[in-house]
Amino acid sequence: MFVVSASLLAYMAYAISTDVVTEVVVENPEGGVTALVLYHPGLSSFAHDVAYAFTVGLVSNGWRVEIATPSTQAPSDPSEYDLLVFCFSTYGGEPDSPTARHIERMGNLEGIDVVLVGLAAGDATGSKAKVSELVLATNGNIIDEIALTSMAPNEGNKSATELAEQAGREITT
């Protein structure tokens, strides 16, 4: 029992702190302005589903969207984008390490508009505050912050993906 528990904990620690490299997916390549949506896949499909729902909302407003996971292989030149969206998972009240590292890797955000999408099974407030501090310290301009949960009720008892798509629709070009 101890070996199984220790193995599970070790796997979880590895999965939530390790960069996951994915190809950059481009949605609406003909869009007029470009957004970069970054999400760490975490331990379930929750972050992926929310990031892609947010993307649907952006695309409905004419955005060209690049979607990737935060890693050394992901886009890191903020000057190529009109909007940055960080969908980050919360573990033990902290944001996932790959997202925090990627924000630092991007360096000076030079006033680029940023949307923070905090994800958690329960409460993302603490991790959202920490990512907000990172973005502000790197000169990002936070235009929206939302917190979505996979287990507790979200605003209006709506699903996290529904709220993410709605938030994406509210960002106009």
Secondary structure, DSSP 8 states (H G I E B T S, - for coil): -HHHHHHHHHHHHHHHHS------EEE-TT-SEEEEEEE--TTSSHHHHHHHHHHHHHHHTTEEEEEE-SSTTS---GGG-SEEEEEEEEETTEE-HHHHHHHHHH---TT-EEEEEEEESS--HHHHHHHHHHHHHTT-EEEEEEEEESSS--GGG--HHHHHHHHHHT---
